[in-house]
Amino acid sequence: MDLTELCTTENIAYAIFAILAVVVLFFLLKRVAGCIIRTVLFVIALAIMAYIYLYYIQEKAPEGAPAAVESVE
């Protein structure tokens, strides 16, 4: 196999297509991963806020205010 067989139009077109596919795949994975990371961070932030509300703010509620969580003591 010599160099002229490797540099055919079909091989060059295939190589360009493969490079473009890798670039598109990279950008898609980057966007999806960024979205997943933002979603996970948002859920963690919601869980932290719910914990703070239920265990710190709720305990300091004025007398007679309805409690969101009934404590078992």
C-alpha positions as CSV (number, residue, x, y, z in Angstrom):
1,M,0.0,0.0,0.0
2,D,1.6,3.3,-1.0
3,L,0.7,6.9,-0.2
4,T,-1.4,7.5,-3.2
5,E,-3.9,4.7,-2.1
6,L,-4.2,6.3,1.4
7,C,-4.9,9.8,0.0
8,T,-8.0,9.0,-2.0
9,T,-11.0,11.2,-1.9
10,E,-13.0,8.5,0.0
11,N,-10.4,8.2,2.7
12,I,-10.1,12.0,3.1
13,A,-13.9,12.4,3.3
14,Y,-14.1,9.6,5.9
15,A,-11.3,11.3,8.0
16,I,-13.1,14.7,7.8
17,F,-16.4,13.1,8.8
18,A,-14.8,11.2,11.7
19,I,-13.1,14.4,13.0
20,L,-16.4,16.4,12.7
21,A,-18.3,13.6,14.5
22,V,-15.7,13.7,17.4
23,V,-16.0,17.5,17.6
24,V,-19.9,17.4,17.7
25,L,-19.8,14.6,20.2
26,F,-17.5,16.6,22.4
27,F,-19.7,19.7,22.4
28,L,-22.9,17.6,23.0
29,L,-21.3,15.8,26.0
30,K,-20.0,19.2,27.3
31,R,-23.5,20.7,27.2
32,V,-25.2,17.6,28.7
33,A,-22.7,17.3,31.4
34,G,-23.0,21.0,32.3
35,C,-26.8,20.6,32.5
36,I,-26.5,17.6,34.7
37,I,-24.1,19.3,37.0
38,R,-26.3,22.3,37.3
39,T,-29.3,20.1,38.0
40,V,-27.5,18.2,40.7
41,L,-26.2,21.4,42.4
42,F,-29.8,22.8,42.3
43,V,-31.2,19.7,44.0
44,I,-28.5,19.8,46.6
45,A,-29.2,23.5,47.3
46,L,-32.9,22.7,47.6
47,A,-32.2,19.9,50.1
48,I,-30.0,22.2,52.2
49,M,-32.6,24.9,52.3
50,A,-35.3,22.5,53.2
51,Y,-33.1,21.1,56.0
52,I,-32.4,24.6,57.4
53,Y,-36.1,25.5,57.2
54,L,-37.3,22.3,58.9
55,Y,-34.7,22.1,61.7
56,Y,-33.7,25.6,62.5
57,I,-36.3,28.2,61.3
58,Q,-39.3,26.0,62.2
59,E,-38.0,25.5,65.8
60,K,-38.0,29.3,66.3
61,A,-41.6,29.8,65.2
62,P,-43.8,31.8,67.5
63,E,-46.2,30.1,69.9
64,G,-49.4,29.0,68.2
65,A,-47.9,28.9,64.8
66,P,-48.6,25.6,63.0
67,A,-45.6,23.3,62.8
68,A,-44.7,21.7,59.5
69,V,-43.1,18.7,61.3
70,E,-44.4,17.1,64.4
71,S,-41.6,16.1,66.8
72,V,-41.9,12.8,68.6
73,E,-40.6,13.3,72.1
